[in-house]
């Protein structure tokens, strides 16, 4: 009876096979289109050096000098205070050090083009009154300190900037629940020039050449819709534009043409870069290529004098999850924990690269500043294995403490890596690969500019060369599913040996790229998703599972996975699976954790799996799993997994990422 049911189900699936393949290819190609870009721009490493481990922020002035805000000076100061160190642009010489004697509020500091240093002194005992201060030119003490709010009133999430005339601007939220904000300008002498109220919670401000202020924040009355506002140079209100397509504001800057440039998190959780003119009209909106939803964690953003935008962030979800693939262009390094993308004023991608980091560190998004001639400085973390290019001016004992400064500058001859990273094609995790698993390779110059999708039949496997592109694993060519300049999708050869490393190389038009050494494991389970959360699933009637077409409770849904291990009889590389169906060697379980088990343990409730094996009429290595959406005896409802990332697919030596399916009435 099981075979009869299966054959009937497969008969229905055949009618949807072409749509199925298109959906799977769509998932595999999500990141490829994002790397189309302009040419002629290339940064290369200028220098790197260790800096004090408690370096909190960096900035530059109009001469290109670099400023570090650290926890205490190296020669003097207490841990409770902060120190501002001025370095030469080449990072080799300490030009001055200013021991603040206090902790700036939220470690906020600003540098004007002439080298003026501004801070917001931290809250003092018994007072939450907000102040702004400017350091003296000698580096000892303050030139002035000004109270900018009424006694006992603090500014929440303050943002501080300064202009070429030595005027300081501070913006931030006031009042209960931060439903209103204030923007204040101080003269070069420290007097309050204007104070303007802004509806909502301001989180970032920027100033243009005329003294107009752009303020970015979230709306009021619980709606929390991001907004962009502009104040005229005299502090009067300009425009106030709600940004309903965005879910979380990032930061704002002003380009040489007076446009406001901002980063934000869109409604679907991705990073966007937008430019607005002085009237509030949207000029350019660009998605920032990342493989995961960042939720705004670890994202940093600056502009250079040409108006190019630099955005950096982490490949980690919430900085604790696995490392993911990121689309890059002319990358200076292969797989890393963090990335840097550079965009021209028209929104085109100029360059995208991984950042260096050590295996011993938990990478964070880098702090950044730009100098002269599109030089960029990044404050980052790495393990002791990281080898900087110069010793720098700080004590030798700081080596290996984790914080380092990396400088990039224009270099047409910078060495880049065409093949930058590879990972699981279903999740984009840069995890080990399994024989027969779907693998995605990222880089630039890997294939033709226009993507090509090879074809296969039951008689003819997927080709191992397409559009003059070939991918080899230890010299063995792999079947190609998609080839394009920035992304190549392949099926790992079944002959790979678990427990060993494999050398992965790309040959494009007869030219070898660099190769990557990658670990091989027995299984690397992963489920294909439509949005990173919900499985690319079919309902029992063969229709696509979606929010508008959810599965009924008690019905059977189908998901697709890769990396579940060997199948028997062993297939040829790239062959399509026909009848009679082969079988997966390892048993497959689908389920979810529930309840409140003792700490360190998990109660795993399995679903009823009606079929788990090679997907018919698809390339060998793709598994189809049919399971019944009904709670097991130990559960009376679907809450633990309905609409949540709680379901997993498990084999004896591995478990997939959590995923969800859409369920009716849930």
PyMOL commands that set and color helices and strands:
alter all, ss='L'
color gray80, all
select helices_A, chain A and resi 2-15+17-28+32-35+176-178+317-319+372-374+396-398
alter helices_A, ss='H'
color red, helices_A
select strands_A, chain A and resi 43-50+55-60+66-70+83-87+94-99+104-111+117-121+131-135+142-147+156-162+168-174+180-186+192-199+201-207+213-218+226-231+237-242+246-254+260-266+271-276+282-287+300-303+309-314+338-343+349-354+367-370+376-381+403-410+419-424+433-434+438-443+469-473+476-477+479-483+487-491+501-508+511-512+516-521+526-527+556-562+567-568+583-584+589-594+603-606+608-614+622-628+647-651+654-655
alter strands_A, ss='S'
color yellow, strands_A
deselect
rebuild
show_as cartoon
